[in-house]
Amino acid sequence: MTNRALFLRPASLADLNALVALEKACFAAIDAFQRPALRRLLLSSNTVIVAEDRSGPSPDLIGESIILFRATSRIARVYSICVAPAASGRGVARALLEASMANARERGCDRLRLEVRKSNIKAIGLYESMGFATIAIKRGYYGDGESALQMECPIAITAGVPA
Ligand SMILES: CC(C)(COP(=O)(O)OP(=O)(O)OC[C@H]1O[C@@H](n2cnc3c(N)ncnc32)[C@H](O)[C@@H]1OP(=O)(O)O)[C@@H](O)C(=O)NCCC(=O)NCCS
């Protein structure tokens, strides 16, 4: 896939089957969102962005970013981000995160926050390279007892330059 074949767009209910399959391919069963939760997210006022590889005869859904918003908070939360193993290492997650930051900014937020397994070196490397810093460690956060790093990134625009 070349960068020219990568397209990002808001997800719709028509993407539900592909999103269920993507979560299954990317996450261990304990971490993957199941169909009912994904359906609820797609029908909510939160944001789901999908990445498509359009190099073939029909588009292939290769990544997703789910961002949660609360009316009373200027902190948006990256609830899930993943890229199909076959498409990894080509900047797709970086593009999804940039689009998520832009979306959160448009919706009036000034920070993006997320949790990541402390063993997920690749994701942590990606987040740090994009300006996220660890603000807390949440012990035993995951169902199997692993701790999470809580990371945060400022996204407000200050005098035309991202903070
Ligand atoms: C983590 C994940 C989203 C990354 O997706 P991706 O499209 O392969 O990532 P990108 O190609 O956009 O970014 C790669 C960046 O990750 C970082 N990275 C990659 N491998 C790394 C490693 N071994 N150590 C540290 N950082 C690493 C680098 O910053 C790299 O950027 P660079 O290539 O410019 O140096 C993807 O592997 C995935 O879906 N994993 C399973 C689900 C998951 O863990 N999601 C995160 C939950 S918090």
The ligand as a Tripos MOL2 file, in Angstrom:
@<TRIPOS>MOLECULE
LIG
   48    50     1     0     0
SMALL
NO_CHARGES

@<TRIPOS>ATOM
      1 C1          0.3270   -0.1150   17.9820 C.3       1 LIG1
      2 C2         -0.2490   -0.0100   16.5700 C.3       1 LIG1
      3 C3         -1.5550    0.8100   16.6350 C.3       1 LIG1
      4 C4          0.7630    0.7340   15.6920 C.3       1 LIG1
      5 O1          0.2190    0.8370   14.3800 O.3       1 LIG1
      6 P1          1.1620    1.0960   13.0970 P.3       1 LIG1
      7 O2          0.3090    1.5550   11.9800 O.co2     1 LIG1
      8 O3          2.0120   -0.1070   12.8950 O.co2     1 LIG1
      9 O4          2.0710    2.2880   13.6270 O.3       1 LIG1
     10 P2          2.7760    3.3970   12.7270 P.3       1 LIG1
     11 O5          3.4270    2.7310   11.5710 O.co2     1 LIG1
     12 O6          1.8500    4.5250   12.4450 O.co2     1 LIG1
     13 O7          3.7840    4.0000   13.7610 O.3       1 LIG1
     14 C5          4.8980    3.3120   14.0360 C.3       1 LIG1
     15 C6          5.5800    4.0980   15.1430 C.3       1 LIG1
     16 O8          5.5140    3.3020   16.3070 O.3       1 LIG1
     17 C7          6.7320    3.4460   17.0000 C.3       1 LIG1
     18 N1          7.3270    2.1020   17.0600 N.ar      1 LIG1
     19 C8          7.1890    1.0900   16.2080 C.ar      1 LIG1
     20 N2          7.8470    0.0020   16.6380 N.ar      1 LIG1
     21 C9          8.4200    0.3650   17.8060 C.ar      1 LIG1
     22 C10         9.2130   -0.3020   18.7560 C.ar      1 LIG1
     23 N3          9.5600   -1.5760   18.5980 N.pl3     1 LIG1
     24 N4          9.6270    0.4010   19.8400 N.ar      1 LIG1
     25 C11         9.2700    1.6800   20.0130 C.ar      1 LIG1
     26 N5          8.4970    2.3670   19.1440 N.ar      1 LIG1
     27 C12         8.0900    1.7130   18.0600 C.ar      1 LIG1
     28 C13         7.6100    4.4060   16.2340 C.3       1 LIG1
     29 O9          7.4040    5.7000   16.7730 O.3       1 LIG1
     30 C14         7.0270    4.3160   14.8420 C.3       1 LIG1
     31 O10         7.1830    5.4800   14.1240 O.3       1 LIG1
     32 P3          8.3550    5.5490   12.9820 P.3       1 LIG1
     33 O11         8.1050    4.3700   12.0830 O.co2     1 LIG1
     34 O12         8.1090    6.8590   12.3300 O.co2     1 LIG1
     35 O13         9.6260    5.4320   13.7550 O.co2     1 LIG1
     36 C15        -0.5030   -1.4160   15.9400 C.3       1 LIG1
     37 O14         0.6790   -2.1660   15.9950 O.3       1 LIG1
     38 C16        -1.6230   -2.1880   16.6050 C.2       1 LIG1
     39 O15        -2.7760   -2.1000   16.1950 O.2       1 LIG1
     40 N6         -1.2830   -2.9770   17.6440 N.am      1 LIG1
     41 C17        -2.2810   -3.8230   18.3140 C.3       1 LIG1
     42 C18        -3.3160   -2.9950   19.0400 C.3       1 LIG1
     43 C19        -2.6810   -2.0490   20.0250 C.2       1 LIG1
     44 O16        -1.7820   -2.4070   20.7580 O.2       1 LIG1
     45 N7         -3.1990   -0.8010   20.0380 N.am      1 LIG1
     46 C20        -2.7760    0.2080   20.9790 C.3       1 LIG1
     47 C21        -3.5910    0.0630   22.2270 C.3       1 LIG1
     48 S1         -3.2080    1.3200   23.4130 S.3       1 LIG1
@<TRIPOS>BOND
     1     1     2 1
     2     2     3 1
     3     2     4 1
     4     2    36 1
     5     4     5 1
     6     5     6 1
     7     6     7 2
     8     6     8 1
     9     6     9 1
    10     9    10 1
    11    10    11 2
    12    10    12 1
    13    10    13 1
    14    13    14 1
    15    14    15 1
    16    15    16 1
    17    15    30 1
    18    16    17 1
    19    17    18 1
    20    17    28 1
    21    18    19 ar
    22    18    27 ar
    23    19    20 ar
    24    20    21 ar
    25    21    22 ar
    26    21    27 ar
    27    22    23 1
    28    22    24 ar
    29    24    25 ar
    30    25    26 ar
    31    26    27 ar
    32    28    29 1
    33    28    30 1
    34    30    31 1
    35    31    32 1
    36    32    33 2
    37    32    34 1
    38    32    35 1
    39    36    37 1
    40    36    38 1
    41    38    39 2
    42    38    40 1
    43    40    41 1
    44    41    42 1
    45    42    43 1
    46    43    44 2
    47    43    45 1
    48    45    46 1
    49    46    47 1
    50    47    48 1
@<TRIPOS>SUBSTRUCTURE
     1 LIG1         1 GROUP 0 **** ****
